[in-house]
């Protein structure tokens, strides 16, 4: 199982724990479907940070 799959399962277990109001939840790949798009995006952002691929743009906000 790769890193993204493990994170996906952890996110699914966290969501299930929040829904049930319990203190913990177990997870298995066939039990919990995590929001994989968010996990992939988070992994892509981490990778872009590691590779110094992000560009910061400032947009000043002025009250007119």
PyMOL Python script that loads the backbone (N, CA, C, O; Angstrom):
from pymol import cmd

cmd.read_pdbstr("""\
ATOM      1  N   UNK A   1       0.864  -1.171   0.000  1.00  0.00           N
ATOM      2  CA  UNK A   1       0.000   0.000   0.000  1.00  0.00           C
ATOM      3  C   UNK A   1       0.909   1.232   0.000  1.00  0.00           C
ATOM      4  O   UNK A   1       1.862   1.312   0.775  1.00  0.00           O
ATOM      5  N   UNK A   2       0.602   2.182  -0.873  1.00  0.00           N
ATOM      6  CA  UNK A   2       1.448   3.362  -0.981  1.00  0.00           C
ATOM      7  C   UNK A   2       1.030   4.450   0.011  1.00  0.00           C
ATOM      8  O   UNK A   2       0.022   4.333   0.707  1.00  0.00           O
ATOM      9  N   UNK A   3       1.832   5.500   0.050  1.00  0.00           N
ATOM     10  CA  UNK A   3       1.628   6.583   1.005  1.00  0.00           C
ATOM     11  C   UNK A   3       0.269   7.267   0.836  1.00  0.00           C
ATOM     12  O   UNK A   3      -0.410   7.555   1.821  1.00  0.00           O
ATOM     13  N   UNK A   4      -0.123   7.524  -0.403  1.00  0.00           N
ATOM     14  CA  UNK A   4      -1.398   8.216  -0.648  1.00  0.00           C
ATOM     15  C   UNK A   4      -2.583   7.362  -0.214  1.00  0.00           C
ATOM     16  O   UNK A   4      -3.576   7.893   0.282  1.00  0.00           O
ATOM     17  N   UNK A   5      -2.492   6.055  -0.394  1.00  0.00           N
ATOM     18  CA  UNK A   5      -3.572   5.166   0.040  1.00  0.00           C
ATOM     19  C   UNK A   5      -3.707   5.164   1.555  1.00  0.00           C
ATOM     20  O   UNK A   5      -4.817   5.178   2.086  1.00  0.00           O
ATOM     21  N   UNK A   6      -2.575   5.148   2.249  1.00  0.00           N
ATOM     22  CA  UNK A   6      -2.613   5.182   3.710  1.00  0.00           C
ATOM     23  C   UNK A   6      -3.207   6.484   4.227  1.00  0.00           C
ATOM     24  O   UNK A   6      -4.010   6.482   5.160  1.00  0.00           O
ATOM     25  N   UNK A   7      -2.808   7.592   3.619  1.00  0.00           N
ATOM     26  CA  UNK A   7      -3.359   8.888   4.033  1.00  0.00           C
ATOM     27  C   UNK A   7      -4.853   8.929   3.747  1.00  0.00           C
ATOM     28  O   UNK A   7      -5.627   9.453   4.547  1.00  0.00           O
ATOM     29  N   UNK A   8      -5.257   8.378   2.611  1.00  0.00           N
ATOM     30  CA  UNK A   8      -6.669   8.339   2.260  1.00  0.00           C
ATOM     31  C   UNK A   8      -7.475   7.557   3.292  1.00  0.00           C
ATOM     32  O   UNK A   8      -8.558   7.985   3.689  1.00  0.00           O
ATOM     33  N   UNK A   9      -6.954   6.420   3.725  1.00  0.00           N
ATOM     34  CA  UNK A   9      -7.641   5.627   4.749  1.00  0.00           C
ATOM     35  C   UNK A   9      -7.683   6.369   6.087  1.00  0.00           C
ATOM     36  O   UNK A   9      -8.688   6.315   6.796  1.00  0.00           O
ATOM     37  N   UNK A  10      -6.605   7.054   6.426  1.00  0.00           N
ATOM     38  CA  UNK A  10      -6.574   7.811   7.682  1.00  0.00           C
ATOM     39  C   UNK A  10      -7.606   8.933   7.667  1.00  0.00           C
ATOM     40  O   UNK A  10      -8.281   9.171   8.668  1.00  0.00           O
ATOM     41  N   UNK A  11      -7.730   9.617   6.543  1.00  0.00           N
ATOM     42  CA  UNK A  11      -8.727  10.687   6.416  1.00  0.00           C
ATOM     43  C   UNK A  11     -10.134  10.098   6.534  1.00  0.00           C
ATOM     44  O   UNK A  11     -11.001  10.684   7.183  1.00  0.00           O
ATOM     45  N   UNK A  12     -10.357   8.956   5.915  1.00  0.00           N
ATOM     46  CA  UNK A  12     -11.663   8.298   6.010  1.00  0.00           C
ATOM     47  C   UNK A  12     -11.993   7.887   7.432  1.00  0.00           C
ATOM     48  O   UNK A  12     -13.128   8.049   7.881  1.00  0.00           O
ATOM     49  N   UNK A  13     -11.001   7.353   8.149  1.00  0.00           N
ATOM     50  CA  UNK A  13     -11.220   6.968   9.548  1.00  0.00           C
ATOM     51  C   UNK A  13     -11.499   8.190  10.411  1.00  0.00           C
ATOM     52  O   UNK A  13     -12.350   8.141  11.299  1.00  0.00           O
ATOM     53  N   UNK A  14     -10.791   9.283  10.158  1.00  0.00           N
ATOM     54  CA  UNK A  14     -11.021  10.516  10.914  1.00  0.00           C
ATOM     55  C   UNK A  14     -12.445  11.032  10.675  1.00  0.00           C
ATOM     56  O   UNK A  14     -13.134  11.424  11.617  1.00  0.00           O
ATOM     57  N   UNK A  15     -12.876  11.028   9.426  1.00  0.00           N
ATOM     58  CA  UNK A  15     -14.241  11.480   9.112  1.00  0.00           C
ATOM     59  C   UNK A  15     -15.285  10.592   9.776  1.00  0.00           C
ATOM     60  O   UNK A  15     -16.276  11.091  10.308  1.00  0.00           O
ATOM     61  N   UNK A  16     -15.069   9.283   9.748  1.00  0.00           N
ATOM     62  CA  UNK A  16     -15.999   8.346  10.372  1.00  0.00           C
ATOM     63  C   UNK A  16     -16.057   8.565  11.882  1.00  0.00           C
ATOM     64  O   UNK A  16     -17.135   8.503  12.474  1.00  0.00           O
ATOM     65  N   UNK A  17     -14.919   8.818  12.504  1.00  0.00           N
ATOM     66  CA  UNK A  17     -14.873   9.080  13.946  1.00  0.00           C
ATOM     67  C   UNK A  17     -15.645  10.344  14.288  1.00  0.00           C
ATOM     68  O   UNK A  17     -16.379  10.379  15.275  1.00  0.00           O
ATOM     69  N   UNK A  18     -15.481  11.377  13.479  1.00  0.00           N
ATOM     70  CA  UNK A  18     -16.208  12.636  13.710  1.00  0.00           C
ATOM     71  C   UNK A  18     -17.711  12.422  13.567  1.00  0.00           C
ATOM     72  O   UNK A  18     -18.494  12.944  14.361  1.00  0.00           O
ATOM     73  N   UNK A  19     -18.118  11.649  12.549  1.00  0.00           N
ATOM     74  CA  UNK A  19     -19.554  11.407  12.324  1.00  0.00           C
ATOM     75  C   UNK A  19     -20.169  10.615  13.469  1.00  0.00           C
ATOM     76  O   UNK A  19     -21.289  10.895  13.897  1.00  0.00           O
ATOM     77  N   UNK A  20     -19.428   9.620  13.964  1.00  0.00           N
ATOM     78  CA  UNK A  20     -19.993   8.763  14.996  1.00  0.00           C
ATOM     79  C   UNK A  20     -19.872   9.357  16.395  1.00  0.00           C
ATOM     80  O   UNK A  20     -20.533   8.891  17.324  1.00  0.00           O
ATOM     81  N   UNK A  21     -19.041  10.373  16.552  1.00  0.00           N
ATOM     82  CA  UNK A  21     -18.871  11.000  17.858  1.00  0.00           C
ATOM     83  C   UNK A  21     -18.008  10.188  18.796  1.00  0.00           C
ATOM     84  O   UNK A  21     -17.930  10.492  19.987  1.00  0.00           O
ATOM     85  N   UNK A  22     -17.359   9.161  18.278  1.00  0.00           N
ATOM     86  CA  UNK A  22     -16.512   8.311  19.107  1.00  0.00           C
ATOM     87  C   UNK A  22     -15.101   8.853  19.219  1.00  0.00           C
ATOM     88  O   UNK A  22     -14.772   9.878  18.622  1.00  0.00           O
ATOM     89  N   UNK A  23     -14.273   8.169  19.978  1.00  0.00           N
ATOM     90  CA  UNK A  23     -12.905   8.599  20.174  1.00  0.00           C
ATOM     91  C   UNK A  23     -11.930   7.972  19.198  1.00  0.00           C
ATOM     92  O   UNK A  23     -10.794   8.429  19.070  1.00  0.00           O
ATOM     93  N   UNK A  24     -12.371   6.916  18.501  1.00  0.00           N
ATOM     94  CA  UNK A  24     -11.478   6.255  17.553  1.00  0.00           C
ATOM     95  C   UNK A  24     -12.305   5.475  16.545  1.00  0.00           C
ATOM     96  O   UNK A  24     -13.489   5.219  16.763  1.00  0.00           O
ATOM     97  N   UNK A  25     -11.672   5.100  15.441  1.00  0.00           N
ATOM     98  CA  UNK A  25     -12.324   4.274  14.426  1.00  0.00           C
ATOM     99  C   UNK A  25     -11.268   3.459  13.720  1.00  0.00           C
ATOM    100  O   UNK A  25     -10.168   3.948  13.465  1.00  0.00           O
ATOM    101  N   UNK A  26     -11.589   2.233  13.406  1.00  0.00           N
ATOM    102  CA  UNK A  26     -10.711   1.404  12.603  1.00  0.00           C
ATOM    103  C   UNK A  26     -11.055   1.616  11.139  1.00  0.00           C
ATOM    104  O   UNK A  26     -12.131   2.116  10.809  1.00  0.00           O
ATOM    105  N   UNK A  27     -10.150   1.239  10.280  1.00  0.00           N
ATOM    106  CA  UNK A  27     -10.452   1.404   8.865  1.00  0.00           C
ATOM    107  C   UNK A  27      -9.828   0.276   8.061  1.00  0.00           C
ATOM    108  O   UNK A  27      -8.776  -0.262   8.408  1.00  0.00           O
ATOM    109  N   UNK A  28     -10.492  -0.055   7.004  1.00  0.00           N
ATOM    110  CA  UNK A  28     -10.000  -1.028   6.039  1.00  0.00           C
ATOM    111  C   UNK A  28     -10.369  -0.495   4.665  1.00  0.00           C
ATOM    112  O   UNK A  28     -11.364   0.218   4.534  1.00  0.00           O
ATOM    113  N   UNK A  29      -9.605  -0.819   3.652  1.00  0.00           N
ATOM    114  CA  UNK A  29      -9.874  -0.268   2.317  1.00  0.00           C
ATOM    115  C   UNK A  29     -11.299  -0.490   1.817  1.00  0.00           C
ATOM    116  O   UNK A  29     -11.835   0.347   1.090  1.00  0.00           O
ATOM    117  N   UNK A  30     -11.920  -1.609   2.197  1.00  0.00           N
ATOM    118  CA  UNK A  30     -13.272  -1.886   1.720  1.00  0.00           C
ATOM    119  C   UNK A  30     -14.359  -1.262   2.599  1.00  0.00           C
ATOM    120  O   UNK A  30     -15.533  -1.321   2.235  1.00  0.00           O
ATOM    121  N   UNK A  31     -14.011  -0.672   3.731  1.00  0.00           N
ATOM    122  CA  UNK A  31     -15.002  -0.097   4.636  1.00  0.00           C
ATOM    123  C   UNK A  31     -15.204   1.402   4.470  1.00  0.00           C
ATOM    124  O   UNK A  31     -16.329   1.895   4.565  1.00  0.00           O
ATOM    125  N   UNK A  32     -14.142   2.112   4.227  1.00  0.00           N
ATOM    126  CA  UNK A  32     -14.214   3.572   4.224  1.00  0.00           C
ATOM    127  C   UNK A  32     -13.734   4.107   2.890  1.00  0.00           C
ATOM    128  O   UNK A  32     -12.672   3.726   2.396  1.00  0.00           O
ATOM    129  N   UNK A  33     -14.527   4.991   2.316  1.00  0.00           N
ATOM    130  CA  UNK A  33     -14.115   5.656   1.093  1.00  0.00           C
ATOM    131  C   UNK A  33     -13.758   7.094   1.448  1.00  0.00           C
ATOM    132  O   UNK A  33     -14.633   7.897   1.769  1.00  0.00           O
ATOM    133  N   UNK A  34     -12.491   7.408   1.391  1.00  0.00           N
ATOM    134  CA  UNK A  34     -12.016   8.756   1.716  1.00  0.00           C
ATOM    135  C   UNK A  34     -12.103   9.640   0.476  1.00  0.00           C
ATOM    136  O   UNK A  34     -12.139   9.145  -0.651  1.00  0.00           O
ATOM    137  N   UNK A  35     -12.134  10.939   0.695  1.00  0.00           N
ATOM    138  CA  UNK A  35     -12.151  11.869  -0.441  1.00  0.00           C
ATOM    139  C   UNK A  35     -10.775  11.873  -1.114  1.00  0.00           C
ATOM    140  O   UNK A  35      -9.905  12.669  -0.761  1.00  0.00           O
ATOM    141  N   UNK A  36     -10.587  10.970  -2.090  1.00  0.00           N
ATOM    142  CA  UNK A  36      -9.265  10.788  -2.685  1.00  0.00           C
ATOM    143  C   UNK A  36      -8.790  12.017  -3.448  1.00  0.00           C
ATOM    144  O   UNK A  36      -7.584  12.246  -3.535  1.00  0.00           O
ATOM    145  N   UNK A  37      -9.698  12.812  -4.004  1.00  0.00           N
ATOM    146  CA  UNK A  37      -9.281  14.018  -4.724  1.00  0.00           C
ATOM    147  C   UNK A  37      -8.536  14.966  -3.792  1.00  0.00           C
ATOM    148  O   UNK A  37      -7.519  15.547  -4.173  1.00  0.00           O
ATOM    149  N   UNK A  38      -9.045  15.122  -2.565  1.00  0.00           N
ATOM    150  CA  UNK A  38      -8.392  16.013  -1.607  1.00  0.00           C
ATOM    151  C   UNK A  38      -7.039  15.452  -1.195  1.00  0.00           C
ATOM    152  O   UNK A  38      -6.083  16.209  -1.025  1.00  0.00           O
ATOM    153  N   UNK A  39      -6.947  14.166  -1.037  1.00  0.00           N
ATOM    154  CA  UNK A  39      -5.688  13.537  -0.636  1.00  0.00           C
ATOM    155  C   UNK A  39      -4.656  13.685  -1.745  1.00  0.00           C
ATOM    156  O   UNK A  39      -3.495  13.992  -1.475  1.00  0.00           O
ATOM    157  N   UNK A  40      -5.066  13.471  -2.977  1.00  0.00           N
ATOM    158  CA  UNK A  40      -4.152  13.622  -4.110  1.00  0.00           C
ATOM    159  C   UNK A  40      -3.684  15.066  -4.217  1.00  0.00           C
ATOM    160  O   UNK A  40      -2.500  15.321  -4.436  1.00  0.00           O
ATOM    161  N   UNK A  41      -4.611  16.015  -4.064  1.00  0.00           N
ATOM    162  CA  UNK A  41      -4.248  17.433  -4.127  1.00  0.00           C
ATOM    163  C   UNK A  41      -3.263  17.789  -3.022  1.00  0.00           C
ATOM    164  O   UNK A  41      -2.288  18.499  -3.269  1.00  0.00           O
ATOM    165  N   UNK A  42      -3.502  17.309  -1.816  1.00  0.00           N
ATOM    166  CA  UNK A  42      -2.584  17.584  -0.705  1.00  0.00           C
ATOM    167  C   UNK A  42      -1.206  17.004  -0.995  1.00  0.00           C
ATOM    168  O   UNK A  42      -0.195  17.641  -0.700  1.00  0.00           O
ATOM    169  N   UNK A  43      -1.151  15.818  -1.562  1.00  0.00           N
ATOM    170  CA  UNK A  43       0.128  15.214  -1.931  1.00  0.00           C
ATOM    171  C   UNK A  43       0.831  15.999  -3.022  1.00  0.00           C
ATOM    172  O   UNK A  43       2.051  16.167  -2.992  1.00  0.00           O
ATOM    173  N   UNK A  44       0.047  16.486  -3.999  1.00  0.00           N
ATOM    174  CA  UNK A  44       0.624  17.280  -5.076  1.00  0.00           C
ATOM    175  C   UNK A  44       1.186  18.599  -4.551  1.00  0.00           C
ATOM    176  O   UNK A  44       2.238  19.056  -4.999  1.00  0.00           O
ATOM    177  N   UNK A  45       0.482  19.204  -3.602  1.00  0.00           N
ATOM    178  CA  UNK A  45       0.954  20.466  -3.025  1.00  0.00           C
ATOM    179  C   UNK A  45       2.249  20.231  -2.255  1.00  0.00           C
ATOM    180  O   UNK A  45       3.195  21.010  -2.378  1.00  0.00           O
ATOM    181  N   UNK A  46       2.297  19.161  -1.462  1.00  0.00           N
ATOM    182  CA  UNK A  46       3.527  18.843  -0.733  1.00  0.00           C
ATOM    183  C   UNK A  46       4.698  18.631  -1.684  1.00  0.00           C
ATOM    184  O   UNK A  46       5.811  19.096  -1.439  1.00  0.00           O
ATOM    185  N   UNK A  47       4.426  17.924  -2.767  1.00  0.00           N
ATOM    186  CA  UNK A  47       5.476  17.669  -3.752  1.00  0.00           C
ATOM    187  C   UNK A  47       5.944  18.967  -4.413  1.00  0.00           C
ATOM    188  O   UNK A  47       7.141  19.154  -4.631  1.00  0.00           O
ATOM    189  N   UNK A  48       5.008  19.861  -4.730  1.00  0.00           N
ATOM    190  CA  UNK A  48       5.365  21.146  -5.335  1.00  0.00           C
ATOM    191  C   UNK A  48       6.193  21.991  -4.368  1.00  0.00           C
ATOM    192  O   UNK A  48       7.120  22.682  -4.789  1.00  0.00           O
ATOM    193  N   UNK A  49       5.868  21.939  -3.086  1.00  0.00           N
ATOM    194  CA  UNK A  49       6.652  22.672  -2.081  1.00  0.00           C
ATOM    195  C   UNK A  49       8.062  22.105  -2.018  1.00  0.00           C
ATOM    196  O   UNK A  49       9.035  22.859  -2.008  1.00  0.00           O
ATOM    197  N   UNK A  50       8.178  20.780  -1.976  1.00  0.00           N
ATOM    198  CA  UNK A  50       9.490  20.138  -1.904  1.00  0.00           C
ATOM    199  C   UNK A  50      10.358  20.482  -3.122  1.00  0.00           C
ATOM    200  O   UNK A  50      11.575  20.625  -3.007  1.00  0.00           O
ATOM    201  N   UNK A  51       9.718  20.612  -4.281  1.00  0.00           N
ATOM    202  CA  UNK A  51      10.461  20.898  -5.514  1.00  0.00           C
ATOM    203  C   UNK A  51      10.586  22.396  -5.788  1.00  0.00           C
ATOM    204  O   UNK A  51      11.112  22.800  -6.825  1.00  0.00           O
ATOM    205  N   UNK A  52      10.098  23.223  -4.846  1.00  0.00           N
ATOM    206  CA  UNK A  52      10.161  24.675  -4.987  1.00  0.00           C
ATOM    207  C   UNK A  52       9.473  25.145  -6.277  1.00  0.00           C
ATOM    208  O   UNK A  52      10.013  25.977  -7.006  1.00  0.00           O
ATOM    209  N   UNK A  53       8.286  24.609  -6.548  1.00  0.00           N
ATOM    210  CA  UNK A  53       7.548  24.909  -7.775  1.00  0.00           C
ATOM    211  C   UNK A  53       6.417  25.923  -7.581  1.00  0.00           C
ATOM    212  O   UNK A  53       5.705  26.243  -8.533  1.00  0.00           O
ATOM    213  N   UNK A  54       6.248  26.423  -6.376  1.00  0.00           N
ATOM    214  CA  UNK A  54       5.169  27.371  -6.140  1.00  0.00           C
ATOM    215  C   UNK A  54       5.664  28.800  -6.326  1.00  0.00           C
ATOM    216  O   UNK A  54       6.809  29.123  -6.008  1.00  0.00           O
ATOM    217  N   UNK A  55       4.788  29.644  -6.843  1.00  0.00           N
ATOM    218  CA  UNK A  55       5.092  31.060  -7.025  1.00  0.00           C
ATOM    219  C   UNK A  55       4.081  31.856  -6.215  1.00  0.00           C
ATOM    220  O   UNK A  55       2.879  31.603  -6.291  1.00  0.00           O
ATOM    221  N   UNK A  56       4.562  32.806  -5.450  1.00  0.00           N
ATOM    222  CA  UNK A  56       3.697  33.620  -4.613  1.00  0.00           C
ATOM    223  C   UNK A  56       3.398  34.935  -5.317  1.00  0.00           C
ATOM    224  O   UNK A  56       4.316  35.634  -5.745  1.00  0.00           O
ATOM    225  N   UNK A  57       2.116  35.276  -5.438  1.00  0.00           N
ATOM    226  CA  UNK A  57       1.686  36.548  -6.010  1.00  0.00           C
ATOM    227  C   UNK A  57       0.907  37.304  -4.945  1.00  0.00           C
ATOM    228  O   UNK A  57       0.058  36.735  -4.260  1.00  0.00           O
ATOM    229  N   UNK A  58       1.202  38.580  -4.814  1.00  0.00           N
ATOM    230  CA  UNK A  58       0.482  39.415  -3.847  1.00  0.00           C
ATOM    231  C   UNK A  58      -0.612  40.178  -4.568  1.00  0.00           C
ATOM    232  O   UNK A  58      -0.404  40.687  -5.670  1.00  0.00           O
ATOM    233  N   UNK A  59      -1.769  40.257  -3.950  1.00  0.00           N
ATOM    234  CA  UNK A  59      -2.865  41.049  -4.478  1.00  0.00           C
ATOM    235  C   UNK A  59      -3.339  41.970  -3.355  1.00  0.00           C
ATOM    236  O   UNK A  59      -4.093  41.553  -2.477  1.00  0.00           O
ATOM    237  N   UNK A  60      -2.894  43.210  -3.391  1.00  0.00           N
ATOM    238  CA  UNK A  60      -3.303  44.135  -2.339  1.00  0.00           C
ATOM    239  C   UNK A  60      -4.816  44.393  -2.383  1.00  0.00           C
ATOM    240  O   UNK A  60      -5.419  44.458  -3.455  1.00  0.00           O
ATOM    241  N   UNK A  61      -5.395  44.534  -1.228  1.00  0.00           N
ATOM    242  CA  UNK A  61      -6.819  44.856  -1.140  1.00  0.00           C
ATOM    243  C   UNK A  61      -6.931  46.236  -0.517  1.00  0.00           C
ATOM    244  O   UNK A  61      -6.387  46.497   0.556  1.00  0.00           O
ATOM    245  N   UNK A  62      -7.639  47.105  -1.200  1.00  0.00           N
ATOM    246  CA  UNK A  62      -7.777  48.484  -0.776  1.00  0.00           C
ATOM    247  C   UNK A  62      -9.257  48.831  -0.694  1.00  0.00           C
ATOM    248  O   UNK A  62     -10.012  48.583  -1.634  1.00  0.00           O
ATOM    249  N   UNK A  63      -9.667  49.406   0.433  1.00  0.00           N
ATOM    250  CA  UNK A  63     -11.057  49.864   0.566  1.00  0.00           C
ATOM    251  C   UNK A  63     -11.209  51.149  -0.232  1.00  0.00           C
ATOM    252  O   UNK A  63     -10.484  52.118  -0.009  1.00  0.00           O
ATOM    253  N   UNK A  64     -12.132  51.151  -1.138  1.00  0.00           N
ATOM    254  CA  UNK A  64     -12.354  52.353  -1.984  1.00  0.00           C
ATOM    255  C   UNK A  64     -13.390  53.253  -1.362  1.00  0.00           C
ATOM    256  O   UNK A  64     -13.710  54.303  -1.919  1.00  0.00           O
TER     257      UNK A  64
END
""", "prot")
cmd.dss("prot")
cmd.show_as("cartoon", "prot")
cmd.util.cbc("prot")
cmd.orient("prot")
